[in-house]
Amino acid sequence: QVNLVESGGGTVQPGGSLRLSCVTSGLSDSKYCMGWFRQAPGKEREGVAAVEDYGDTYYADSVEGRFAISTDNAKKILYLDLNSLMPEDSGTYYCAADSACVRFRAVWTAQLDQRFLEHWGQGTQITVSS
């Protein structure tokens, strides 16, 4: 059984920082594309940051330069460092993983619905507010 468990959310003032973690278990030894998505109230879930199976990373334009995605491959943990946070960064943040990077990229570029990704976490909430 595969589990993705996010942690690290909370309430932070504008300009602050957080680090999210996604601890994975049950993933096979196959390489995965993994990423972070977020959903603000009343909005669709959107991709935030992703890392491909061989290490390439990419980000939503809205977070480029402020967020950084990384992995601890030995511990099978996915991280997201969030800096210079703004109120519009508030929402529920989800990690996701897929062993087929073609499918992951299709979801990232909205050519495929997000429900087709193999694995999702339950989410962690971030509120950016003064």
Number of C-alpha atoms within 10 A of each C-alpha: 5 13 15 22 20 23 17 16 18 14 14 18 14 17 14 14 16 18 16 22 22 25 18 20 14 10 17 9 7 9 15 20 22 25 28 25 21 22 19 17 9 6 9 9 16 18 23 26 24 28 21 21 16 9 12 9 16 17 20 15 9 11 17 12 12 13 20 19 22 18 16 10 8 6 10 14 17 26 22 23 15 20 17 15 22 19 15 12 21 20 21 18 27 26 30 26 25 23 20 16 18 12 19 27 16 15 18 22 11 12 11 14 13 19 9 12 19 14 17 22 19 14 22 20 18 22 20 19 16 10
